Amino acid sequence: MEQISIQEAHEQLQACTDEVGRIRSKLAELQAENSVPVLARRERELADQLLEGGDLATIVAPPMTSAQLRHAINVLEGRLAEALDLQNQARGAVRRANLNRMRELLRAEREAYDEAAQKVMHRWLRATALANAVDAVTGVSSMSAPWYRLKLPRGIEPKTHNNYEDVSSYPDSQTLLAGVQANLARTEIAALLNAELNAEGIK
């Protein structure tokens, strides 16, 4: 099914809604004309014109007879059913267009989250490397136990993965600490400490 924009879907729905309103308005007009009081009034007017000597050939007859009005109403009711069906289809198109847009936005948010999560993991590794350096000097743990329980869910699962891995989550803290990213973080922290301590003249 061809996808259309939200604006196009709303325009189609508005056009269908306008058509439904137009048909209903005409139906109400014809139904009013087909009411017993209106038909009786028309017959009285026609009789009065005849009694006053009016020529039957020149007297303006009602636009439609009762039978003609009923037929016209039936025709319009059939047209209304078609218009209502098109209106329902247009409403469905609006819902689909909205849903497609929300899915696009969700994918963008997931991608942005994944990017942020990777940055968080790198920052976590840097902080952990620095904490370990402090711990090696003090002999006291700088971080509480929950710090080492890092586990972040993925926003978008990778297209290819190891069947033995949990692809719904990024590597946990222990896996991260044993990977190349941890070595990169340790290298960065070592360089940072070296630059900071040398700048302060500490050997």
C-alpha positions as CSV (number, residue, x, y, z in Angstrom):
1,M,0.0,0.0,0.0
2,E,1.4,3.4,-1.0
3,Q,2.3,5.6,1.9
4,I,1.2,9.2,1.9
5,S,2.1,12.1,4.1
6,I,0.1,13.2,7.1
7,Q,-0.9,16.4,5.3
8,E,-2.1,14.5,2.3
9,A,-4.1,12.1,4.5
10,H,-5.7,15.0,6.3
11,E,-6.6,16.7,3.1
12,Q,-8.2,13.5,1.8
13,L,-10.2,13.1,5.0
14,Q,-11.3,16.8,4.9
15,A,-12.5,16.3,1.3
16,C,-14.5,13.2,2.3
17,T,-15.9,14.9,5.3
18,D,-17.0,17.9,3.2
19,E,-18.7,15.5,0.8
20,V,-20.5,13.7,3.6
21,G,-21.7,17.0,5.0
22,R,-22.9,18.2,1.5
23,I,-24.9,15.0,1.0
24,R,-26.4,15.0,4.4
25,S,-27.4,18.7,4.0
26,K,-29.2,17.9,0.7
27,L,-30.8,14.8,2.3
28,A,-32.2,16.9,5.2
29,E,-33.6,19.4,2.7
30,L,-35.3,16.7,0.6
31,Q,-36.6,14.9,3.7
32,A,-38.1,18.2,4.9
33,E,-39.8,18.7,1.6
34,N,-41.2,15.1,1.7
35,S,-42.8,15.7,5.1
36,V,-46.6,15.4,5.4
37,P,-47.2,19.1,6.4
38,V,-45.1,20.4,3.5
39,L,-46.8,18.2,0.9
40,A,-50.2,19.1,2.3
41,R,-49.3,22.8,2.1
42,R,-48.2,22.5,-1.5
43,E,-51.4,20.7,-2.4
44,R,-53.5,23.5,-0.8
45,E,-51.5,26.2,-2.7
46,L,-52.0,24.3,-6.0
47,A,-55.8,24.0,-5.2
48,D,-56.0,27.7,-4.3
49,Q,-54.4,28.7,-7.6
50,L,-56.8,26.5,-9.6
51,L,-59.8,27.9,-7.7
52,E,-58.7,31.4,-8.4
53,G,-58.8,30.7,-12.1
54,G,-55.2,29.9,-12.7
55,D,-54.4,28.0,-15.8
56,L,-53.1,24.5,-15.0
57,A,-50.5,24.8,-17.8
58,T,-49.0,27.9,-16.3
59,I,-49.2,27.0,-12.6
60,V,-45.7,26.2,-11.3
61,A,-45.9,22.6,-10.1
62,P,-43.9,21.5,-7.0
63,P,-40.2,20.6,-7.9
64,M,-40.9,16.9,-7.2
65,T,-43.8,14.7,-6.4
66,S,-43.8,12.7,-3.2
67,A,-42.7,9.6,-5.2
68,Q,-39.9,11.5,-6.9
69,L,-38.7,12.9,-3.5
70,R,-38.6,9.4,-2.1
71,H,-36.6,8.1,-5.0
72,A,-34.2,11.1,-4.8
73,I,-33.8,10.4,-1.0
74,N,-33.1,6.7,-1.7
75,V,-30.5,7.7,-4.3
76,L,-28.8,10.1,-2.0
77,E,-28.8,7.6,0.9
78,G,-26.9,5.2,-1.3
79,R,-24.4,8.0,-2.2
80,L,-24.1,8.8,1.5
81,A,-23.2,5.2,2.3
82,E,-20.4,5.3,-0.3
83,A,-19.2,8.7,1.0
84,L,-19.2,7.4,4.6
85,D,-17.1,4.4,3.5
86,L,-14.6,6.7,1.8
87,Q,-14.5,8.8,4.9
88,N,-13.7,5.8,7.0
89,Q,-11.0,4.8,4.6
90,A,-9.6,8.3,4.8
91,R,-9.6,8.1,8.6
92,G,-7.7,4.9,8.3
93,A,-5.2,6.6,6.0
94,V,-4.7,9.3,8.6
95,R,-4.1,6.7,11.3
96,R,-1.6,4.9,9.2
97,A,0.2,8.1,8.2
98,N,0.4,9.1,11.9
99,L,1.7,5.7,12.9
100,N,4.3,5.6,10.1
101,R,5.6,9.0,11.3
102,M,5.7,7.9,14.9
103,R,7.7,4.8,13.9
104,E,10.1,7.1,12.0
105,L,10.5,9.2,15.1
106,L,10.9,6.2,17.3
107,R,13.7,4.8,15.1
108,A,15.4,8.2,15.2
109,E,15.1,8.3,19.0
110,R,16.4,4.7,19.3
111,E,19.4,5.6,17.1
112,A,20.1,8.7,19.2
113,Y,19.8,6.6,22.4
114,D,22.2,4.0,21.1
115,E,24.7,6.7,20.3
116,A,24.3,8.1,23.8
117,A,24.5,4.7,25.4
118,Q,27.8,4.0,23.7
119,K,29.1,7.3,25.0
120,V,27.9,6.4,28.5
121,M,29.7,3.1,28.3
122,H,32.9,4.8,27.3
123,R,32.6,7.3,30.1
124,W,31.8,4.5,32.5
125,L,35.0,2.7,31.4
126,R,37.0,5.9,31.8
127,A,35.6,6.6,35.3
128,T,36.3,2.9,36.3
129,A,39.9,3.1,35.0
130,L,40.4,6.3,37.0
131,A,38.8,4.7,40.1
132,N,41.0,1.7,39.8
133,A,44.1,4.0,39.6
134,V,42.9,5.7,42.8
135,D,42.2,2.3,44.5
136,A,45.6,1.1,43.7
137,V,47.1,4.0,45.7
138,T,44.7,4.1,48.6
139,G,43.7,0.4,48.9
140,V,40.1,1.5,49.3
141,S,37.4,1.1,46.7
142,S,36.3,4.4,45.2
143,M,33.1,3.1,43.8
144,S,30.2,1.3,45.5
145,A,29.1,-2.2,44.4
146,P,26.2,-1.1,42.1
147,W,28.7,0.9,40.0
148,Y,30.0,-2.4,38.6
149,R,26.6,-3.7,37.6
150,L,26.3,-1.6,34.5
151,K,23.9,-3.1,31.9
152,L,22.3,-1.0,29.2
153,P,19.5,-2.2,26.8
154,R,20.0,-1.7,23.1
155,G,17.7,0.8,21.2
156,I,18.0,-1.0,17.9
157,E,19.3,-4.6,17.8
158,P,22.3,-5.3,15.5
159,K,21.5,-6.8,12.1
160,T,24.2,-9.5,12.6
161,H,25.1,-11.0,15.9
162,N,26.4,-14.1,17.7
163,N,23.5,-16.5,18.4
164,Y,25.0,-17.0,21.9
165,E,24.9,-13.3,22.8
166,D,22.0,-11.4,24.3
167,V,21.5,-8.9,21.5
168,S,18.8,-7.0,23.5
169,S,21.5,-5.6,25.7
170,Y,25.0,-4.1,25.4
171,P,27.9,-5.9,27.0
172,D,27.6,-5.9,30.8
173,S,30.3,-4.4,33.0
174,Q,32.5,-7.5,33.3
175,T,32.4,-8.0,29.5
176,L,33.2,-4.3,28.9
177,L,36.1,-4.4,31.3
178,A,37.6,-7.3,29.4
179,G,37.2,-5.8,25.9
180,V,39.2,-3.4,23.7
181,Q,37.1,-0.4,24.7
182,A,38.3,-0.9,28.3
183,N,41.9,-0.9,27.1
184,L,41.2,2.3,25.1
185,A,39.7,4.0,28.2
186,R,42.7,2.9,30.4
187,T,45.1,4.3,27.8
188,E,43.2,7.6,27.7
189,I,43.1,7.9,31.5
190,A,46.8,7.1,31.7
191,A,47.5,9.8,29.2
192,L,45.3,12.2,31.1
193,L,46.9,11.5,34.4
194,N,50.4,11.8,32.9
195,A,49.5,15.2,31.4
196,E,47.8,16.4,34.6
197,L,50.5,15.3,37.0
198,N,53.3,16.5,34.9
199,A,51.6,19.8,34.5
200,E,51.6,20.1,38.3
201,G,55.2,19.0,38.6
202,I,54.4,15.8,40.4
203,K,56.7,12.8,39.6
